[in-house]
Amino acid sequence: MEKKRYLYIDILNCMAIFAVLVQHTAQIAHQGNPNEQITIIGNILQTIFLPAVGIFFMNSGAMLLDYRYRQSTKEFFKKRFLRVVVPFLIWSVFYYWYSYHYYAFPGIFHRNVFSLRDFVQSFVDDKINSLFWFFFSIIQLYLATPVFAVLAKKYKDILAYVVVVGVAYGIVVPYIAALKGVNLSSGNINVPLLNSSWITYYVMGYLIKEDYLSDKIQMTIIALGTLNLGIDILNDIFVNKIVYFNNLGTMFYTFGLYILIKRLTNHARSERVTKFFAVLSSASLGIYVLHPLFIQLFDWYLFHVTPKVWDSYFEVLQNPIHIYVYPFVLYLVMAPIVLLIKKFKLMKYILP
């Protein structure tokens, strides 16, 4: 049984990788003076496009939690290993070599030591390309998938319970704790499954695909998501000075956006549009892997600077071209390049 394609999932994949590009070209949000206008604008862009990785996890859950209808668990792990783990290892080796010889930002840790021991330690600590934290997380979710797949087949109510617990410990508890000045960064209450795992997004993506949620619940989540986004933007504008606007996270915003795109595309029937987004979507993970190199290439070509000279590079981070134009140019340039590379048979094991 072949995996069915869903237009909304392909569209969300394209939106998510574009959002990643926006986040990584608006890094002035994390580097600049918090009270300066350009930093505030950067933070607003970060807020608007922050659901990117959450959407990737939701799409993965939507497409993989019912894998038992199509393949065995052995085949599931074989495909995930070839599609994700092998490229992850190959590109970690490449970026380790690259980081010894060159500079790039964000994500790449420049190093002065080049050895097998240092590679292993850097890999374990996610200090080769920090943007690869995504691979560590998605691999953990793959390992949990056979268990959740059983629930997906027979016990969707239990999956809904997982989401409720995830929302409670991912949003409600941290928000109240922050208001009361309680630090949850250590101690037994900070359990990965409940608080810092992406499993809530993974499961929610599947429940939305299966239309488990009623229209009323879906509209409530969209409304909460809109409110979530509005408050987060106000929080950026007021530079975190309103305590009640802090620590809300983006879970409801991500869920609401996901549901909205699905509903807006429910009745789309154009085969041409469906095929276009299916092809474009297949370039997303390749763009994720390669985009630090292209950002550095553009920076060198346009501004003749690298992160090695940080003072000069800091000026580039504030440049409107870097913030507003780069995401569009990067996507338009990289998507066809990735799609072309993937046409070569062996590259599917190298560029995901």
Summary of the structure (lengths in Angstrom):
residues: 352
radius of gyration: 20.6
end to end distance: 22.3
largest distance: 58.0
contacts: 1078
relative contact order: 0.15
helix: 74%
strand: 1%
